[in-house]
Amino acid sequence: MKEVTISVENSLAQKMDKLIHFFGSKDLLFAHFIDFHKKKIQREIARMQRDLEQYEQQYDMASAVFYEQFESGALEDTTDFILWSGIYEMQLNSKQKLEQLI
């Protein structure tokens, strides 16, 4: 087992102690913390997917194909395309964060 030590203000240390007591162990607290964040990111990815699907239907193009063409300069810088590319990039970033948590 590896031990990790962090320095925190007393008020935060007291809150952490209460949470550890509530969950029963540091391991369970940490597991719940990770699970909470995984679910939060998964909800964000799903919400972005719904937005991406609207653009995909409107323009009859998969987001990955669109993004490649948009980034290469093959498509105009319309408001829709800028928003679509931004949502796609945010989803890619969220998926990377999720992979780091798993």
Biopython code that builds the backbone (N, CA, C, O; Angstrom):
import numpy as np
from Bio.PDB.StructureBuilder import StructureBuilder

atoms = [
    (1, "MET", "N", (0.847, -1.166, 0.000)),
    (1, "MET", "CA", (0.000, 0.000, 0.000)),
    (1, "MET", "C", (0.896, 1.234, 0.000)),
    (1, "MET", "O", (1.903, 1.287, 0.706)),
    (2, "LYS", "N", (0.514, 2.217, -0.799)),
    (2, "LYS", "CA", (1.256, 3.461, -0.871)),
    (2, "LYS", "C", (0.502, 4.522, -0.089)),
    (2, "LYS", "O", (-0.720, 4.620, -0.201)),
    (3, "GLU", "N", (1.197, 5.301, 0.686)),
    (3, "GLU", "CA", (0.572, 6.343, 1.483)),
    (3, "GLU", "C", (0.806, 7.689, 0.819)),
    (3, "GLU", "O", (1.913, 7.995, 0.375)),
    (4, "VAL", "N", (-0.263, 8.495, 0.757)),
    (4, "VAL", "CA", (-0.191, 9.829, 0.178)),
    (4, "VAL", "C", (-0.549, 10.823, 1.272)),
    (4, "VAL", "O", (-1.536, 10.643, 1.985)),
    (5, "THR", "N", (0.243, 11.855, 1.400)),
    (5, "THR", "CA", (0.001, 12.882, 2.404)),
    (5, "THR", "C", (-0.223, 14.214, 1.702)),
    (5, "THR", "O", (0.548, 14.608, 0.827)),
    (6, "ILE", "N", (-1.306, 14.910, 2.105)),
    (6, "ILE", "CA", (-1.556, 16.241, 1.565)),
    (6, "ILE", "C", (-1.770, 17.203, 2.719)),
    (6, "ILE", "O", (-2.249, 16.814, 3.784)),
    (7, "SER", "N", (-1.415, 18.448, 2.503)),
    (7, "SER", "CA", (-1.620, 19.479, 3.515)),
    (7, "SER", "C", (-2.845, 20.290, 3.145)),
    (7, "SER", "O", (-2.943, 20.812, 2.034)),
    (8, "VAL", "N", (-3.782, 20.395, 4.083)),
    (8, "VAL", "CA", (-5.007, 21.165, 3.850)),
    (8, "VAL", "C", (-5.300, 22.002, 5.085)),
    (8, "VAL", "O", (-4.796, 21.735, 6.176)),
    (9, "GLU", "N", (-6.116, 23.010, 4.888)),
    (9, "GLU", "CA", (-6.556, 23.833, 6.017)),
    (9, "GLU", "C", (-7.351, 22.969, 6.998)),
    (9, "GLU", "O", (-7.926, 21.951, 6.614)),
    (10, "ASN", "N", (-7.376, 23.379, 8.246)),
    (10, "ASN", "CA", (-8.064, 22.607, 9.289)),
    (10, "ASN", "C", (-9.535, 22.381, 8.963)),
    (10, "ASN", "O", (-10.058, 21.290, 9.185)),
    (11, "SER", "N", (-10.204, 23.402, 8.438)),
    (11, "SER", "CA", (-11.635, 23.261, 8.151)),
    (11, "SER", "C", (-11.874, 22.185, 7.084)),
    (11, "SER", "O", (-12.831, 21.417, 7.184)),
    (12, "LEU", "N", (-11.018, 22.129, 6.074)),
    (12, "LEU", "CA", (-11.153, 21.103, 5.047)),
    (12, "LEU", "C", (-10.811, 19.726, 5.615)),
    (12, "LEU", "O", (-11.461, 18.735, 5.283)),
    (13, "ALA", "N", (-9.807, 19.668, 6.457)),
    (13, "ALA", "CA", (-9.431, 18.395, 7.081)),
    (13, "ALA", "C", (-10.587, 17.851, 7.919)),
    (13, "ALA", "O", (-10.847, 16.648, 7.922)),
    (14, "GLN", "N", (-11.271, 18.737, 8.625)),
    (14, "GLN", "CA", (-12.419, 18.305, 9.437)),
    (14, "GLN", "C", (-13.543, 17.778, 8.543)),
    (14, "GLN", "O", (-14.179, 16.776, 8.867)),
    (15, "LYS", "N", (-13.784, 18.451, 7.424)),
    (15, "LYS", "CA", (-14.816, 17.991, 6.493)),
    (15, "LYS", "C", (-14.438, 16.629, 5.924)),
    (15, "LYS", "O", (-15.284, 15.745, 5.797)),
    (16, "MET", "N", (-13.174, 16.467, 5.585)),
    (16, "MET", "CA", (-12.725, 15.188, 5.049)),
    (16, "MET", "C", (-12.867, 14.087, 6.093)),
    (16, "MET", "O", (-13.292, 12.978, 5.766)),
    (17, "ASP", "N", (-12.525, 14.370, 7.314)),
    (17, "ASP", "CA", (-12.686, 13.382, 8.388)),
    (17, "ASP", "C", (-14.148, 12.968, 8.537)),
    (17, "ASP", "O", (-14.446, 11.786, 8.714)),
    (18, "LYS", "N", (-15.057, 13.937, 8.466)),
    (18, "LYS", "CA", (-16.487, 13.628, 8.561)),
    (18, "LYS", "C", (-16.930, 12.740, 7.396)),
    (18, "LYS", "O", (-17.688, 11.788, 7.582)),
    (19, "LEU", "N", (-16.446, 13.064, 6.193)),
    (19, "LEU", "CA", (-16.810, 12.270, 5.023)),
    (19, "LEU", "C", (-16.243, 10.858, 5.107)),
    (19, "LEU", "O", (-16.918, 9.894, 4.744)),
    (20, "ILE", "N", (-15.026, 10.735, 5.575)),
    (20, "ILE", "CA", (-14.421, 9.406, 5.745)),
    (20, "ILE", "C", (-15.241, 8.596, 6.739)),
    (20, "ILE", "O", (-15.502, 7.412, 6.529)),
    (21, "HIS", "N", (-15.642, 9.246, 7.818)),
    (21, "HIS", "CA", (-16.475, 8.563, 8.812)),
    (21, "HIS", "C", (-17.821, 8.172, 8.204)),
    (21, "HIS", "O", (-18.314, 7.069, 8.438)),
    (22, "PHE", "N", (-18.413, 9.079, 7.425)),
    (22, "PHE", "CA", (-19.703, 8.812, 6.798)),
    (22, "PHE", "C", (-19.630, 7.619, 5.855)),
    (22, "PHE", "O", (-20.500, 6.748, 5.887)),
    (23, "PHE", "N", (-18.602, 7.573, 5.021)),
    (23, "PHE", "CA", (-18.468, 6.486, 4.042)),
    (23, "PHE", "C", (-17.856, 5.224, 4.646)),
    (23, "PHE", "O", (-17.969, 4.145, 4.065)),
    (24, "GLY", "N", (-17.222, 5.345, 5.780)),
    (24, "GLY", "CA", (-16.690, 4.175, 6.456)),
    (24, "GLY", "C", (-15.211, 3.927, 6.235)),
    (24, "GLY", "O", (-14.579, 3.219, 7.019)),
    (25, "SER", "N", (-14.647, 4.501, 5.177)),
    (25, "SER", "CA", (-13.215, 4.350, 4.931)),
    (25, "SER", "C", (-12.774, 5.357, 3.870)),
    (25, "SER", "O", (-13.587, 5.889, 3.114)),
    (26, "LYS", "N", (-11.486, 5.597, 3.838)),
    (26, "LYS", "CA", (-10.915, 6.487, 2.823)),
    (26, "LYS", "C", (-11.125, 5.893, 1.439)),
    (26, "LYS", "O", (-11.415, 6.619, 0.488)),
    (27, "ASP", "N", (-10.981, 4.577, 1.321)),
    (27, "ASP", "CA", (-11.151, 3.919, 0.030)),
    (27, "ASP", "C", (-12.557, 4.114, -0.519)),
    (27, "ASP", "O", (-12.731, 4.405, -1.702)),
    (28, "LEU", "N", (-13.564, 3.955, 0.341)),
    (28, "LEU", "CA", (-14.946, 4.132, -0.112)),
    (28, "LEU", "C", (-15.229, 5.591, -0.464)),
    (28, "LEU", "O", (-15.923, 5.870, -1.442)),
    (29, "LEU", "N", (-14.699, 6.515, 0.322)),
    (29, "LEU", "CA", (-14.866, 7.936, 0.018)),
    (29, "LEU", "C", (-14.285, 8.240, -1.355)),
    (29, "LEU", "O", (-14.924, 8.901, -2.174)),
    (30, "PHE", "N", (-13.090, 7.763, -1.600)),
    (30, "PHE", "CA", (-12.417, 8.007, -2.873)),
    (30, "PHE", "C", (-13.172, 7.344, -4.025)),
    (30, "PHE", "O", (-13.306, 7.934, -5.098)),
    (31, "ALA", "N", (-13.662, 6.133, -3.812)),
    (31, "ALA", "CA", (-14.420, 5.425, -4.848)),
    (31, "ALA", "C", (-15.696, 6.184, -5.199)),
    (31, "ALA", "O", (-16.046, 6.310, -6.372)),
    (32, "HIS", "N", (-16.391, 6.691, -4.173)),
    (32, "HIS", "CA", (-17.609, 7.467, -4.418)),
    (32, "HIS", "C", (-17.288, 8.781, -5.123)),
    (32, "HIS", "O", (-18.043, 9.218, -5.991)),
    (33, "PHE", "N", (-16.196, 9.399, -4.765)),
    (33, "PHE", "CA", (-15.757, 10.646, -5.405)),
    (33, "PHE", "C", (-15.513, 10.414, -6.897)),
    (33, "PHE", "O", (-15.983, 11.186, -7.733)),
    (34, "ILE", "N", (-14.791, 9.369, -7.223)),
    (34, "ILE", "CA", (-14.507, 9.052, -8.627)),
    (34, "ILE", "C", (-15.796, 8.700, -9.363)),
    (34, "ILE", "O", (-16.014, 9.155, -10.486)),
    (35, "ASP", "N", (-16.648, 7.894, -8.739)),
    (35, "ASP", "CA", (-17.906, 7.496, -9.362)),
    (35, "ASP", "C", (-18.784, 8.712, -9.645)),
    (35, "ASP", "O", (-19.397, 8.798, -10.708)),
    (36, "PHE", "N", (-18.847, 9.642, -8.711)),
    (36, "PHE", "CA", (-19.623, 10.876, -8.902)),
    (36, "PHE", "C", (-19.135, 11.627, -10.126)),
    (36, "PHE", "O", (-19.936, 12.062, -10.954)),
    (37, "HIS", "N", (-17.826, 11.782, -10.243)),
    (37, "HIS", "CA", (-17.263, 12.531, -11.364)),
    (37, "HIS", "C", (-17.404, 11.778, -12.691)),
    (37, "HIS", "O", (-17.611, 12.396, -13.735)),
    (38, "LYS", "N", (-17.293, 10.462, -12.652)),
    (38, "LYS", "CA", (-17.512, 9.670, -13.866)),
    (38, "LYS", "C", (-18.932, 9.878, -14.373)),
    (38, "LYS", "O", (-19.141, 10.104, -15.565)),
    (39, "LYS", "N", (-19.903, 9.801, -13.476)),
    (39, "LYS", "CA", (-21.300, 9.971, -13.870)),
    (39, "LYS", "C", (-21.569, 11.379, -14.375)),
    (39, "LYS", "O", (-22.335, 11.567, -15.319)),
    (40, "LYS", "N", (-20.947, 12.360, -13.756)),
    (40, "LYS", "CA", (-21.113, 13.745, -14.191)),
    (40, "LYS", "C", (-20.576, 13.922, -15.617)),
    (40, "LYS", "O", (-21.232, 14.534, -16.459)),
    (41, "ILE", "N", (-19.406, 13.396, -15.874)),
    (41, "ILE", "CA", (-18.813, 13.503, -17.217)),
    (41, "ILE", "C", (-19.640, 12.718, -18.225)),
    (41, "ILE", "O", (-19.825, 13.174, -19.353)),
    (42, "GLN", "N", (-20.138, 11.556, -17.847)),
    (42, "GLN", "CA", (-20.970, 10.759, -18.747)),
    (42, "GLN", "C", (-22.249, 11.513, -19.119)),
    (42, "GLN", "O", (-22.694, 11.451, -20.265)),
    (43, "ARG", "N", (-22.843, 12.228, -18.147)),
    (43, "ARG", "CA", (-24.029, 13.036, -18.442)),
    (43, "ARG", "C", (-23.687, 14.166, -19.405)),
    (43, "ARG", "O", (-24.456, 14.461, -20.320)),
    (44, "GLU", "N", (-22.533, 14.800, -19.198)),
    (44, "GLU", "CA", (-22.095, 15.872, -20.091)),
    (44, "GLU", "C", (-21.891, 15.333, -21.508)),
    (44, "GLU", "O", (-22.307, 15.965, -22.479)),
    (45, "ILE", "N", (-21.260, 14.184, -21.626)),
    (45, "ILE", "CA", (-21.032, 13.573, -22.948)),
    (45, "ILE", "C", (-22.361, 13.270, -23.621)),
    (45, "ILE", "O", (-22.516, 13.526, -24.816)),
    (46, "ALA", "N", (-23.316, 12.733, -22.884)),
    (46, "ALA", "CA", (-24.629, 12.404, -23.453)),
    (46, "ALA", "C", (-25.359, 13.669, -23.897)),
    (46, "ALA", "O", (-25.989, 13.682, -24.955)),
    (47, "ARG", "N", (-25.278, 14.728, -23.099)),
    (47, "ARG", "CA", (-25.925, 15.989, -23.461)),
    (47, "ARG", "C", (-25.300, 16.556, -24.739)),
    (47, "ARG", "O", (-26.011, 17.029, -25.626)),
    (48, "MET", "N", (-23.982, 16.506, -24.826)),
    (48, "MET", "CA", (-23.304, 16.986, -26.025)),
    (48, "MET", "C", (-23.642, 16.110, -27.221)),
    (48, "MET", "O", (-23.773, 16.615, -28.336)),
    (49, "GLN", "N", (-23.785, 14.801, -27.007)),
    (49, "GLN", "CA", (-24.122, 13.889, -28.100)),
    (49, "GLN", "C", (-25.474, 14.252, -28.700)),
    (49, "GLN", "O", (-25.642, 14.212, -29.919)),
    (50, "ARG", "N", (-26.435, 14.606, -27.856)),
    (50, "ARG", "CA", (-27.749, 15.014, -28.364)),
    (50, "ARG", "C", (-27.618, 16.260, -29.242)),
    (50, "ARG", "O", (-28.245, 16.352, -30.296)),
    (51, "ASP", "N", (-26.799, 17.214, -28.799)),
    (51, "ASP", "CA", (-26.571, 18.418, -29.601)),
    (51, "ASP", "C", (-25.886, 18.080, -30.917)),
    (51, "ASP", "O", (-26.256, 18.604, -31.968)),
    (52, "LEU", "N", (-24.888, 17.203, -30.860)),
    (52, "LEU", "CA", (-24.173, 16.811, -32.075)),
    (52, "LEU", "C", (-25.106, 16.109, -33.055)),
    (52, "LEU", "O", (-25.022, 16.333, -34.263)),
    (53, "GLU", "N", (-25.986, 15.271, -32.544)),
    (53, "GLU", "CA", (-26.913, 14.544, -33.413)),
    (53, "GLU", "C", (-27.848, 15.490, -34.148)),
    (53, "GLU", "O", (-28.241, 15.209, -35.281)),
    (54, "GLN", "N", (-28.210, 16.603, -33.529)),
    (54, "GLN", "CA", (-29.055, 17.589, -34.213)),
    (54, "GLN", "C", (-28.320, 18.182, -35.411)),
    (54, "GLN", "O", (-28.891, 18.326, -36.492)),
    (55, "TYR", "N", (-27.050, 18.522, -35.209)),
    (55, "TYR", "CA", (-26.253, 19.049, -36.322)),
    (55, "TYR", "C", (-26.048, 17.976, -37.396)),
    (55, "TYR", "O", (-26.118, 18.265, -38.590)),
    (56, "GLU", "N", (-25.799, 16.753, -36.965)),
    (56, "GLU", "CA", (-25.589, 15.665, -37.925)),
    (56, "GLU", "C", (-26.815, 15.454, -38.796)),
    (56, "GLU", "O", (-26.693, 15.233, -40.001)),
    (57, "GLN", "N", (-27.994, 15.520, -38.193)),
    (57, "GLN", "CA", (-29.233, 15.359, -38.963)),
    (57, "GLN", "C", (-29.455, 16.559, -39.878)),
    (57, "GLN", "O", (-29.836, 16.401, -41.038)),
    (58, "GLN", "N", (-29.217, 17.748, -39.355)),
    (58, "GLN", "CA", (-29.442, 18.964, -40.136)),
    (58, "GLN", "C", (-28.545, 19.020, -41.371)),
    (58, "GLN", "O", (-28.978, 19.430, -42.447)),
    (59, "TYR", "N", (-27.282, 18.600, -41.200)),
    (59, "TYR", "CA", (-26.316, 18.714, -42.295)),
    (59, "TYR", "C", (-25.979, 17.360, -42.934)),
    (59, "TYR", "O", (-25.127, 17.280, -43.819)),
    (60, "ASP", "N", (-26.651, 16.306, -42.481)),
    (60, "ASP", "CA", (-26.472, 14.962, -43.047)),
    (60, "ASP", "C", (-24.993, 14.569, -43.127)),
    (60, "ASP", "O", (-24.484, 14.172, -44.175)),
    (61, "MET", "N", (-24.324, 14.698, -41.965)),
    (61, "MET", "CA", (-22.887, 14.404, -41.915)),
    (61, "MET", "C", (-22.522, 13.999, -40.486)),
    (61, "MET", "O", (-22.994, 14.608, -39.526)),
    (62, "ALA", "N", (-21.698, 12.992, -40.350)),
    (62, "ALA", "CA", (-21.209, 12.576, -39.033)),
    (62, "ALA", "C", (-20.308, 13.669, -38.469)),
    (62, "ALA", "O", (-19.605, 14.349, -39.217)),
    (63, "SER", "N", (-20.329, 13.831, -37.181)),
    (63, "SER", "CA", (-19.531, 14.881, -36.546)),
    (63, "SER", "C", (-18.039, 14.712, -36.797)),
    (63, "SER", "O", (-17.332, 15.699, -37.002)),
    (64, "ALA", "N", (-17.554, 13.485, -36.784)),
    (64, "ALA", "CA", (-16.120, 13.259, -37.009)),
    (64, "ALA", "C", (-15.725, 13.696, -38.417)),
    (64, "ALA", "O", (-14.670, 14.299, -38.611)),
    (65, "VAL", "N", (-16.573, 13.391, -39.394)),
    (65, "VAL", "CA", (-16.309, 13.787, -40.781)),
    (65, "VAL", "C", (-16.375, 15.299, -40.902)),
    (65, "VAL", "O", (-15.505, 15.921, -41.513)),
    (66, "PHE", "N", (-17.415, 15.890, -40.313)),
    (66, "PHE", "CA", (-17.549, 17.343, -40.324)),
    (66, "PHE", "C", (-16.317, 18.005, -39.724)),
    (66, "PHE", "O", (-15.746, 18.924, -40.311)),
    (67, "TYR", "N", (-15.913, 17.532, -38.552)),
    (67, "TYR", "CA", (-14.805, 18.166, -37.829)),
    (67, "TYR", "C", (-13.520, 18.111, -38.648)),
    (67, "TYR", "O", (-12.772, 19.087, -38.705)),
    (68, "GLU", "N", (-13.271, 16.987, -39.271)),
    (68, "GLU", "CA", (-12.062, 16.855, -40.100)),
    (68, "GLU", "C", (-12.101, 17.864, -41.254)),
    (68, "GLU", "O", (-11.102, 18.519, -41.550)),
    (69, "GLN", "N", (-13.252, 17.980, -41.891)),
    (69, "GLN", "CA", (-13.382, 18.919, -43.008)),
    (69, "GLN", "C", (-13.309, 20.368, -42.523)),
    (69, "GLN", "O", (-12.685, 21.213, -43.166)),
    (70, "PHE", "N", (-13.942, 20.644, -41.400)),
    (70, "PHE", "CA", (-13.940, 22.002, -40.855)),
    (70, "PHE", "C", (-12.526, 22.426, -40.472)),
    (70, "PHE", "O", (-12.099, 23.536, -40.789)),
    (71, "GLU", "N", (-11.812, 21.553, -39.800)),
    (71, "GLU", "CA", (-10.447, 21.868, -39.369)),
    (71, "GLU", "C", (-9.489, 22.022, -40.551)),
    (71, "GLU", "O", (-8.510, 22.763, -40.466)),
    (72, "SER", "N", (-9.768, 21.326, -41.647)),
    (72, "SER", "CA", (-8.895, 21.426, -42.820)),
    (72, "SER", "C", (-9.202, 22.673, -43.655)),
    (72, "SER", "O", (-8.482, 22.985, -44.603)),
    (73, "GLY", "N", (-10.277, 23.382, -43.294)),
    (73, "GLY", "CA", (-10.635, 24.594, -44.028)),
    (73, "GLY", "C", (-11.555, 24.350, -45.205)),
    (73, "GLY", "O", (-11.818, 25.265, -45.985)),
    (74, "ALA", "N", (-12.051, 23.126, -45.348)),
    (74, "ALA", "CA", (-12.925, 22.794, -46.473)),
    (74, "ALA", "C", (-14.345, 23.340, -46.294)),
    (74, "ALA", "O", (-15.117, 23.383, -47.252)),
    (75, "LEU", "N", (-14.688, 23.754, -45.075)),
    (75, "LEU", "CA", (-16.022, 24.281, -44.798)),
    (75, "LEU", "C", (-15.921, 25.724, -44.309)),
    (75, "LEU", "O", (-14.901, 26.135, -43.756)),
    (76, "GLU", "N", (-16.983, 26.475, -44.520)),
    (76, "GLU", "CA", (-17.021, 27.876, -44.107)),
    (76, "GLU", "C", (-17.057, 28.009, -42.582)),
    (76, "GLU", "O", (-17.354, 27.053, -41.866)),
    (77, "ASP", "N", (-16.749, 29.207, -42.109)),
    (77, "ASP", "CA", (-16.816, 29.505, -40.680)),
    (77, "ASP", "C", (-18.178, 30.094, -40.319)),
    (77, "ASP", "O", (-18.269, 31.223, -39.837)),
    (78, "THR", "N", (-19.234, 29.317, -40.558)),
    (78, "THR", "CA", (-20.571, 29.782, -40.195)),
    (78, "THR", "C", (-20.762, 29.619, -38.684)),
    (78, "THR", "O", (-20.016, 28.898, -38.021)),
    (79, "THR", "N", (-21.761, 30.296, -38.167)),
    (79, "THR", "CA", (-22.054, 30.195, -36.727)),
    (79, "THR", "C", (-22.337, 28.749, -36.335)),
    (79, "THR", "O", (-21.815, 28.255, -35.336)),
    (80, "ASP", "N", (-23.172, 28.070, -37.133)),
    (80, "ASP", "CA", (-23.487, 26.663, -36.838)),
    (80, "ASP", "C", (-22.229, 25.807, -36.807)),
    (80, "ASP", "O", (-22.058, 24.982, -35.910)),
    (81, "PHE", "N", (-21.360, 25.998, -37.773)),
    (81, "PHE", "CA", (-20.166, 25.160, -37.862)),
    (81, "PHE", "C", (-19.199, 25.446, -36.714)),
    (81, "PHE", "O", (-18.559, 24.532, -36.194)),
    (82, "ILE", "N", (-19.096, 26.695, -36.326)),
    (82, "ILE", "CA", (-18.228, 27.046, -35.193)),
    (82, "ILE", "C", (-18.764, 26.413, -33.917)),
    (82, "ILE", "O", (-18.001, 25.852, -33.131)),
    (83, "LEU", "N", (-20.080, 26.503, -33.710)),
    (83, "LEU", "CA", (-20.688, 25.886, -32.525)),
    (83, "LEU", "C", (-20.547, 24.369, -32.558)),
    (83, "LEU", "O", (-20.214, 23.746, -31.550)),
    (84, "TRP", "N", (-20.802, 23.783, -33.719)),
    (84, "TRP", "CA", (-20.703, 22.328, -33.880)),
    (84, "TRP", "C", (-19.291, 21.855, -33.563)),
    (84, "TRP", "O", (-19.109, 20.876, -32.839)),
    (85, "SER", "N", (-18.304, 22.539, -34.097)),
    (85, "SER", "CA", (-16.914, 22.129, -33.837)),
    (85, "SER", "C", (-16.559, 22.301, -32.365)),
    (85, "SER", "O", (-15.822, 21.489, -31.806)),
    (86, "GLY", "N", (-17.075, 23.349, -31.737)),
    (86, "GLY", "CA", (-16.809, 23.568, -30.314)),
    (86, "GLY", "C", (-17.400, 22.469, -29.447)),
    (86, "GLY", "O", (-16.751, 21.974, -28.525)),
    (87, "ILE", "N", (-18.633, 22.094, -29.749)),
    (87, "ILE", "CA", (-19.286, 21.007, -28.998)),
    (87, "ILE", "C", (-18.529, 19.702, -29.204)),
    (87, "ILE", "O", (-18.327, 18.940, -28.259)),
    (88, "TYR", "N", (-18.114, 19.446, -30.432)),
    (88, "TYR", "CA", (-17.373, 18.222, -30.734)),
    (88, "TYR", "C", (-16.052, 18.189, -29.966)),
    (88, "TYR", "O", (-15.688, 17.157, -29.403)),
    (89, "GLU", "N", (-15.333, 19.315, -29.942)),
    (89, "GLU", "CA", (-14.067, 19.381, -29.199)),
    (89, "GLU", "C", (-14.296, 19.179, -27.704)),
    (89, "GLU", "O", (-13.532, 18.471, -27.048)),
    (90, "MET", "N", (-15.346, 19.800, -27.165)),
    (90, "MET", "CA", (-15.644, 19.626, -25.737)),
    (90, "MET", "C", (-15.963, 18.176, -25.427)),
    (90, "MET", "O", (-15.566, 17.657, -24.383)),
    (91, "GLN", "N", (-16.688, 17.514, -26.343)),
    (91, "GLN", "CA", (-17.002, 16.108, -26.107)),
    (91, "GLN", "C", (-15.738, 15.250, -26.147)),
    (91, "GLN", "O", (-15.573, 14.346, -25.328)),
    (92, "LEU", "N", (-14.852, 15.531, -27.091)),
    (92, "LEU", "CA", (-13.585, 14.792, -27.139)),
    (92, "LEU", "C", (-12.801, 14.986, -25.843)),
    (92, "LEU", "O", (-12.251, 14.027, -25.300)),
    (93, "ASN", "N", (-12.747, 16.208, -25.352)),
    (93, "ASN", "CA", (-12.038, 16.485, -24.097)),
    (93, "ASN", "C", (-12.686, 15.760, -22.923)),
    (93, "ASN", "O", (-11.993, 15.218, -22.062)),
    (94, "SER", "N", (-14.007, 15.751, -22.893)),
    (94, "SER", "CA", (-14.718, 15.053, -21.816)),
    (94, "SER", "C", (-14.457, 13.553, -21.871)),
    (94, "SER", "O", (-14.303, 12.909, -20.833)),
    (95, "LYS", "N", (-14.409, 12.997, -23.073)),
    (95, "LYS", "CA", (-14.118, 11.570, -23.211)),
    (95, "LYS", "C", (-12.707, 11.256, -22.726)),
    (95, "LYS", "O", (-12.480, 10.206, -22.126)),
    (96, "GLN", "N", (-11.761, 12.149, -22.979)),
    (96, "GLN", "CA", (-10.395, 11.954, -22.492)),
    (96, "GLN", "C", (-10.356, 11.997, -20.960)),
    (96, "GLN", "O", (-9.675, 11.184, -20.334)),
    (97, "LYS", "N", (-11.078, 12.935, -20.364)),
    (97, "LYS", "CA", (-11.147, 13.018, -18.911)),
    (97, "LYS", "C", (-11.742, 11.754, -18.322)),
    (97, "LYS", "O", (-11.266, 11.240, -17.310)),
    (98, "LEU", "N", (-12.797, 11.256, -18.972)),
    (98, "LEU", "CA", (-13.453, 10.035, -18.490)),
    (98, "LEU", "C", (-12.474, 8.865, -18.544)),
    (98, "LEU", "O", (-12.410, 8.074, -17.604)),
    (99, "GLU", "N", (-11.720, 8.745, -19.616)),
    (99, "GLU", "CA", (-10.734, 7.669, -19.732)),
    (99, "GLU", "C", (-9.703, 7.745, -18.605)),
    (99, "GLU", "O", (-9.256, 6.714, -18.103)),
    (100, "GLN", "N", (-9.332, 8.941, -18.215)),
    (100, "GLN", "CA", (-8.354, 9.106, -17.139)),
    (100, "GLN", "C", (-8.909, 8.649, -15.799)),
    (100, "GLN", "O", (-8.160, 8.185, -14.940)),
    (101, "LEU", "N", (-10.216, 8.777, -15.618)),
    (101, "LEU", "CA", (-10.845, 8.366, -14.358)),
    (101, "LEU", "C", (-11.067, 6.859, -14.274)),
    (101, "LEU", "O", (-11.149, 6.296, -13.183)),
    (102, "ILE", "N", (-11.163, 6.217, -15.428)),
    (102, "ILE", "CA", (-11.480, 4.780, -15.432)),
    (102, "ILE", "C", (-10.250, 3.963, -15.121)),
    (102, "ILE", "O", (-10.318, 2.735, -15.079)),
]
sb = StructureBuilder()
sb.init_structure("model")
sb.init_model(0)
sb.init_chain("A")
sb.init_seg("    ")
for serial, (resi, resn, name, xyz) in enumerate(atoms, 1):
    if name == "N":
        sb.init_residue(resn, " ", resi, " ")
    sb.init_atom(name, np.array(xyz, "f"), 0.0, 1.0, " ", f" {name:<3s}", serial, name[0])
structure = sb.get_structure()
